[in-house]
């Protein structure tokens, strides 16, 4: 989603804002802009496209070098086309504003302000904020009071940062439904939607609570709640550093993050597994859920597929009835929740709008139902609203297409499932140790898969995947969600139409699509349903299908398929198959997109964190 930044201090602010905007690029965007205030004049530069276009404009039309206060924005279009005119910041003579989110009542507000004499220049919902604040300033209200009165008129979700023509060192920020954090520097203060943006400048952050607004100067800050009462919010030390987001020797962040998976999955496992006893130790924040009778898993996109895998784990190993919902559907289907239920909300960022709204719905209407957050960001909105927190250790993920966040979610869910089964006395100590031992082996087995990356490239070439108009993925049991995830990855970054099916559904329609031009990617790990999957493979082969098989060497040797159609996977415990089979489908999507020359890290129309509906 969009990224926003505000800085006030004593240095020339333009290069600082540009640096933070570069660090926000990973979120996805289609235009960018900067506004500074200097000598009681607001200076504005905006440009459609990537930051290099904005930087070129700034070389032709530089900002004043003695501007010490400013705001910046990377925009992902919601209301209005991705044009220079619609790029943020939006300004009047007296104020400039950057905004994440959606103002749902902007049409009514725009009509009202037009009648009051405002002249709108853009197609966006955000511009109305600047005009309303300006209107209240003209009624002789202070910047703080003008902002407060404006906030009472806005409906929707937003994080806002504002600068004022008459105040060369003042920032005002507000949040409702979108994240915003204060950063504390040495004679310099920051407001940002993302801690990563501030990593070069500070590791001391304060996260605004829902409904908060704040006034900031280079050496002061005052936080107020939605009742305008002054509040103290905790200042925390973040582990995010400037070094964590470099690509190193990798051509793309996505490939770097694929290769980080053995390490980050290992760190996530270590947070649960006692290496001496090979047993699961549930962290304190996970709570005692031994009484739970039914689990509801709510998530979006890749996190939803992690939830689908967890359904197999929780029902098979934990003996807990489990339901998995897309968050945007859960919110509107009047879900029936009962005593003995628990809700798990999965989100890498912890700010996913639909997932957050689903959590709010549960909290408002079913306050006794435990809310469990599974996130990668401990200070995120979803984590703060939860009763229990499950924290992955993926580190910052820059590539828009999720890789290491997904596998760390799977690793955590696997450990959590074993812990719940142990609490509920559904597994013996011997079974617990066997599963824990299988998980401990996964980082090494992941490294083994990555060591054969070149073979994935050969498969793509030999099976003409880059030329395919459509690709089919098949999986069964707990690798069916991995097939769904593999199909999503290819859609996201290679822009190839893909569809994933449960292999047992082939005869119920999808088999009609089979011909020699459609690659069919089959995930067939050793499991109780392997023979069934191989029967589906035989059906495809008999119809001239273009098969690519991911399976163990033993399975490949008996499949009758030529070697160039197969990728040999390491032998592993069936419980860990989803973790292991996620890697080759990530590599296949990555190398296909790389061969096609698409923007792998920032695919078109996509954003890293979807913070609006």
N, C-alpha and C positions, 0 to 999 in steps of 0.2 A: 504494500500500500504506500501512499505518499509518505515522504519524510519531511519533517520540519525542524528548524533550528533557529534559535535566537541567541545573540551574544551581546553583552555590554561590558566594556572594560576601558583600557587606556591605549590599546594597540589598534593599528589599522585593521578594521574588522573584516574587510572584503576577502583577503586570502584565507582567513580563518573559517569563514562561512563556506567558501569553496571547498576547503579541505573536508569539512564535515559533510557537505553534500556528496562528495566522492564516496565517503564511507557509507552513505545512505543509498547508493546506486543499487545495491543488491536487492532492495525492496521492490524494484520495478518502477519505471516511470516513463513518461513520454514528453515531458517538458520540464523546465527548471527556471528559477529566477531568484533574484536578490534585491532587497531594498535596504538602504541605510538612511540614517538621519544625520545631517551635518549642517551647522549654521542655520538651524530652523528651516531646513529644506529637506524633503523626502526625495531621495534619488532611487530610481527604479530601473532594473535591467531584467528582461525576461526573454526566453527563447524556446521555441519548439525544438524537440529532439534531445540529443544527449548533452551532457555537460560540456563537451568540447565545443559545441555551438555557442553556449553561453560564454565560455571562456574567450572564444574568438570575438564575440560582441564586446566583452569587457576590455579587450585590447584596443578595439576601435573607439570605444566610448567608456573610458575608465571612470571608476567611482572616485570621489575625493579621498585622498590618502589620509586625511585626518578625520575620517568617519570612525567613530568608536562604538557605535551601536547599530545593530542591523539584524535582519531576519532573512532566511533562505528557505527554499522549498523545492522538492522534487515531486512533480505531480503525476498521478495516474488518473486519467480522465474518468469521471463519473458523470457529472452534469456538464455538458458542453464538449465539443470536439477537442482533440489534443493540438491546439494551435498556440501561437505566441500570445494572441490576445487573451486566451483563456488561461494562460499560465499564471501561477502565483508568483509573487505576492499581488494582492489586489489593493488599490490605493485610492484615496481621495486627496485633496490638498492637505488634509490634516492628519490622516492616519494611513498606515499600511498594515495588512493582515495576511498571515498564512494560516491555512486551515486544513486539518485532516478530518474526514467524516462526511456526513451529509446533513444539510439543513432541510428537514422534511417540509417545513412550511414556507420555503423561500419564495414561492410564487405569490402567496398572499402578502408577505413582507415586501417583496419587490413592487407589487402593485401599490401598496400603501406608500412606500417611499417615493415612487414615481409621482404620485399625487402631491407629495410634499416638495417636489422640485428636484429630486435626485435624477441624474442622468447615468444610466448603466451602459457599460461598454462591452460586457462579456455575456456569454451564455451560461455562466456558472451560478451555482447556488451560493458560493462563498463570497462573491462580491457584495451581497446584501449586508454582510456583517460590517464591512468598512463603512458603508453609507449610513447604517443605523448608528454606529458609534460616532461618526462625524456629526450627525444630526443632533445627538445628545450633547456633544461638545459645544455646538453652537447655541445650546440652551444654557451655557455657562456652567455646565457640570464639569467636575474634575475628570481626568482620564480614568481613575478608578471607578467613580460613580457612573460615568458614561458607559463603561464596560459592564458594570453590574446591571444597569438597566437594560442593556442590550441582551445580556445572557438570559434575562427573564422572558425575553421575546422569542428566543430560539427554541425550536423543537427538533430533536434528532440526536445525532451523535457527533461529537466534535472534540478536537484539541486545537486550540487557537493560541497564536502568539502575535502581539500587536506592538508597533512602535508609533510614536506621536511626534508630529512636526515641532512642537514647542518644547520637547524634552529630549535632549541629546543623549541621555544615558538611561532611559527608562524602558523596561520591557514589562508587559502585562500578559500573563498566560492563563488559560482556563481549560479544564477538561471535563467531558461528560461522555463516557462510552469509548473514548480513544485515549491511549496512554500519553503521559507527558511527565518528564522528569526534570528536576533542577540539578544543575551541576555546579560545584563550588571550586573555583580556581583561586589563584593568588592575585587579588585586585581585578578579577574577571569573573563574571557569572554567566551561566548558560541555561537555556531551556531547549529540550529536545524530545522528540518522539522515540528516541532509540539511544540506549547507552553506548552502543558501538560508535556512534557519531562523536561522542565526547571522549572516547578512550585516549586520544593523544594529549588531552588537556587536563583531565581529572578522573579520579576513580571514586570521588566522594559524591554520592547522588542522594537525592530525596525524591521519592515518587509521590506525585499528587494523588490524593484519594478522589473517588467519584464525586463530582460536583464542586471540587476545589477551584479557587482562582488565586493568583499570586502576583505580587508586584516585586520587581527586581531592579536594583541598580548595581553598579560594580562592587559594592561592599555591603548591600543590605538586601534582605528578602522578608516578605511578610505573606503568610499563607492564610487564606480565609475559606471557610466551608460555604455550603450553599445557603446558609443563614447569615452570611457575611460576618461570622464570628471568627476572630483570629485563632489559629490553630498551630500547634507544634507537630510536625511530622518527623519521623526518625530519619537521620542521615546515615546512610549505609555505605560501606566500602564494597565496590564491585570488583570482581576478578577480571573483567574485560580489559585487555591491554591493546596498545597499538599494534603489537606484533601478531596478534591472533588472527588478523584478517588478510595477511599477505598470501599470495598464490605460490610463493616459493618457486620451484622449477616447473610447476605444472602449468599447462596452457590455459586451464580454466579452473575456477573455484570448485565446480562440480566434481571434476576428476580428483582434485586434491581431497575433497571431502569424502569421496568414495574410498580413497586410500587411507583416510583417517579412521575408518570404521573399526578395524581390529583394536585400535587403541581406545577409542571412546566407548565402544561396547564393553571392552575389558574394564574400564573405569566404572561404568554403570553396574556391571556385575559385581565388582568389588564392594559397592555400597550395600549389597545385600548378602553376599556369600562369605562365610567364614572359611578361609582357605585351609585352615588346619583340620577342622571337623567336617568340611564339605557339607555344611548345613546352611540354611537360610536364616538370617537374623533380620527381622523386619525393623526398619528405622522407626523411631518414635513417632514421626509425623504421619505414618501410614495408619495408625490406630488399630484397634481390635474390632474386626468386622466378622467375628466368628458366628454371630447371630443372623447374618444376612441370608435371606432366602432367594432373592432375585436381584440380579445386577443389570442396570441399564447403562450401556456405553454410548456416549453422545460425542460426535466429532464431525469434521469435514475433511474431504479430500484424502490425502495420504494418511492422515491421522485416523480417519474412518476405517481405512483398510487395516491399520494396526488394530483397531477395535474388533474388526471381523476375525482376525487371527486370535485375538484374546478370547473371543466367544468359544472357539474350539478348546482353548486351554482351560478356561474356567469351568466349562461343562464337563470336559473329559477328566481333568485332574482335580479340580476343586469341587466338582459335583454341585455347582451353583447354576441355576437356571439363568441364562444370560440373553439379553436382547440388545441389538446394536442399531442405532439410529443415526441418520444424517441429521445434523443439528438443525438445519433450516426446515426439515420436515417435522422433527420432534416438537418444535415450538408451536406448530399450528395444527397438530392433529389431536389436541386435547388428550395428552397422555394420561393413562390411569396409573397412578402410583399408590402403593399400599405400604402399611407398616411391614417391616422386614425387607423392604427394597433399599437399594443404594444406587447412586448415580455417579458414573465416572465420566469426567469431561477431559478429552484428550486434545491438546493444542501445543504445537511446538513453541509458538510465541507466547502463548497464554493470553493473547489479545484477540483471537479470532472472533469476529463480531457475532456470528450466529451461535457459536458455542457459548460465548459469554452471555448472550441473551437467553439461551436455554437454561443456563445455570441460574440466572436471575429469576426465571419463571419458577424453577423448582424451589428456590429459596423463598419466594413470595407466597407460593400456594401450598408447598409441602415442606415447611421449615424443619420438621422432624426427620426428614429423609437425609441420610448422610451424603454430603457432596465431596467427591474425591477428585482432585485435580492431578492430571498427569501432564507436566509441562517441562520445558527446557529452561525457563526463565523464572527464578524463584520469586522475584518481586513483581511478577505480572499480575494483571487484574484478576484472572481466573484463579491463580494461586492464592491471592489475598482473600478471595471470597469463599474459598473451600474450607471444609472442616478438616480434611486430611490432604496432604500433598505428597505426590510421587514425583521425584525430581530426576530427570535424565541428566547425563553428563556429556552431552554432545558438543558443548562449546558453541560459539557463534557459527551459524550456518549461513553462508553468503549466497550460494547458488539458489535460485528460486525453486528449482525442482529439488524436493527434499530427498536426501539420501541417508546421511548419518543420523539425522533426527529420527527417521523412521526405524532404523535398526536398533537404536538405543531405546526407543519406545517398546519394540518387540522384546528386547532383552529385559527391560524393567518389568513388563507385563508377565513374562515367563517367571521371573523371580517372585513377583507378587503373588502369582497364582499358586506357586509351591508354598509360599508362606501362608496363604489363606487355607490351602488344603491341610497344612500342618495345624493351624489354629482350630480347624473344624474336625481334625483327627480322621481325615480321609486318606492319608498316606502314612506308611510306616517310616521310621527313621532310615531304614535301608533304601526305600524308594526315594526319599528325599535326597539322600546322599548320591544316589545314582543319577538323578536329574541334575543336581548341582554339579556333579562331575562332568556331565554332558555339556552343561553351559560353560564351564571353565575352559573346555576344549575349543569353544567356538572362535575366539580371536585367532588362534593358530590355524584353524580350518579356513577362516576368512582370508588370511594371508595366502593360503594355498590357492584359493580361487583367483585372487588378484595376480598371483604369479603367472597365470595362464591368460592374461588379458589379451595378448596378441591373437590367440585363437578366436576370441570373440570378433575381432576385426575381420579375420579370414572368413568366418561364418557369414558376416554381413555382406561381404563381397560375393561369395560363392552362391548365396541365396538371393542376391539382387534386392536386398531389403530397401536400399535407398531409392530404388525405382518402383517399388510397390505402391499401389494406390490404397491398399488396405492390408492390414496384418491382423491375424487372429492369435490370441493367447488362450491356452487351456491349462487348467489345474484342477485338482480334486482335493477334498478335505481341506486341511489348513494351508495348502499351497494355492487353493483357488483365490484367496485374497491377494497372494503374491502375483498371480496372473493379472488380477485387476490392477495392481500397482504397476506392474511392468507395462501394461497397456497405457496407463495414464502417463507414465514417463515418456513413452514414445510420442504420444499426442502432444505433450507439453513442450518438448524441446526439438523434436524432428518434424512436427506438423504433419504427421502421417496418420490417417484414420486408422484406429485400432479398436478391437472389441475383444473382451475377455469373457470366457464362458466357463462354468463348471463342466468338466469333461463329460460327465454323465448326461448333460443336456444336448450333446451333439446330435443325437437322433431326433431331437424334438424341434428341429428347424435349422440350426447353423450349418449342418452338413451340406445343405443345398448350396452354400457359398464356396465349397471346396473346388479348386482347380489348380493347375500347375503354376498360376501366376500369384497365388496368395500364399505368402509365408505363414506357416502355422507353428507357433512356438509352444512347446509342450514341456511342462514341469512335471517330472515323474520321479520323485525321490522314493527310496525304499520306505514303504509304509503298508498298512493293511489294505489299501486300495490300489496298490501298484499294478496288479494283474488287470484290474478294471481299466486303468489308464492305458495300459499297453494294448488292450482290446480296442480302445478308441483310436490309438495310433494306427493299428492295422486297418481300421475302417478308412482312415484318411489316406494311407498309402495306397490302398486298393482303388481309390478314386483319383490317383495321380497327384495327391497333395504334396506341397513343398514343405516337408517336415524339418523342424529344428528341435532336437531333443536334448534337454538338460536332465541328466540322470547319472547314477553311479556307473563305474566301468562294468560291473557285473551285469547291470541291466542293459547297457549299450551292447555288450557282447552277445546278448541273446535277442536283441531287437531286430536284427537283420538289416538295420539301416547302414548306409555307407558312413565311414568315419567323418567325412566333411559335413555331415548333417548332425553331428553329436558333439556335445561338450561334456566331458567327464567331471562329475562332482565328487568331492571327497565323501567317504563313508561317514555317517554321523547318526546319532540317536534321533529317532523319529520326532521327539519333542522339539528338537532344535532345527528341523528342516526349514521353517519359514525364515529364520534368521540367515541361514546359509544361502537359500535360493533367491533371496532378495538381491544379492550382489550381481550375478550374471545378467539379470534383466536391467539393472542400472547401467552396467557397462554396455550392454547392447544398445540401449537408448542413447547413451552418451556418444558412442562412436558413430552411430548412424547420423545423429545430429551434427557431429563434428565433420563427417564426410560431406554432408549436405551444405555446410557452411552457415548454419543458423547461429543465432546469438544464444549460445548454450546457457550462459549464466543468467541472462535477462531475456527470456523468450517473450515474444510479442503478446501483448494484451494481458500478461500475468503479473501478479504482485506477490512478494514474499509473504507478507502478513495481510490477510484480508480483513481489514478493520471496519468495513462497512458492509451492509447487507447487499 
